[in-house]
Amino acid sequence: MDEARRYYTNIVGKYGPQVGTLLNKMSILTIDMICPLHGFVWRKSIKDIVSKYALWSSYEPEEYGVMIAYASVYGNTENAAEILSCRLRDNGIKTVMFDVSVTPASEIVAAAFRWSHLVFASTTYNAGIFVTMEALINGLAAHNIQNRTAAVIENGSWAATSGNLICDILKKCKNINVIENKISIKSSLKTEQLPEIDSMANAIAATFPNSAEALAKYDRDDQAIQAFVLSDAPSVSYQYYFDHIKPKPQAQKEKRKGSYAKYAGMYMNAKPCRRISFVLCASMARQILNRAKEVLVK
């Protein structure tokens, strides 16, 4: 179903009303096979795929959970996104994460159609949104994404602007509820900002419906619905990686300076046979120079 979702959302996700109209016309027909122009051929489970098409065309989420997409240059924005994900899971909320600089945009668009809540965490780049995140946000708007709750984390050492720019694009989409608890960090998330992460996690959790339909969608056999603290040890943060994991640079050997010291060292350290070759080469070079002088004098 993942590939079917990716195919639908990226090819015809923008045209939900037209798909809905066509599905209504199909409802009176007996369908034995579905043969898309460039997609999966469905020979069985016809009702299942038709019901999915009906859901996707209405822009309603398949499942209640949070998709977190992040654009991180030095790992600090990613770290903030991971902490938020942990807080949400502590509340029993399913989360999935995507690095927009690594994951193909088509997969993230498909995930946005699947999940009910979206979080976008982006660094500021050239006084704007980081390039891959900007492409994703505009892509989602172009695919007519709607009926979602969204939250934003921005990062910038100075003049962070990515958060407001993301919000401006999302507000143009239909029925996108952007949570007001936007988080703005400068370079890295500080300890005193952890309550802001908790506040955003709580604000997101508060928007989850408590209806029987919502619980039925979320309470699935193949999805985790409980979270447990397995260890109090700190997670591998960006700073921890640099302090304890990343290989240390090797010490550079001191280089000899000056051509005389260089060739003298080569001569003294060479084996006897190589010393003879060295002397012969020098002698031949001297003869060539002398011959050249004679020619120039004549």
ABEGO torsion letter per residue (X at the ends): XAAAAAAAAAAAAAAAAAAAAAAAAAAABBBABBBBABBBBBABGAAAAAAAAAAAAAGBBABBEBBBBBBBAAGAAAAAAAAAAAAAAAAGBBBBBBBAAABBAAAAAAAAAABABBBBBBBBBGGBBBAAAAAAAAAAAAAGBBGBBBBBBBBBABGBAAAAAAAAAAAABBGBBBBABBBBBBGBBBAAAAAAAAAAAAAAAAABBABAAAAAAABBAABBABBBBABABBBBBAAAAAAAABBBBBBBBBBBBEAAAAAAAAAAABBAAAAAAAAAAAAAAAAAAAAAAAAAAX
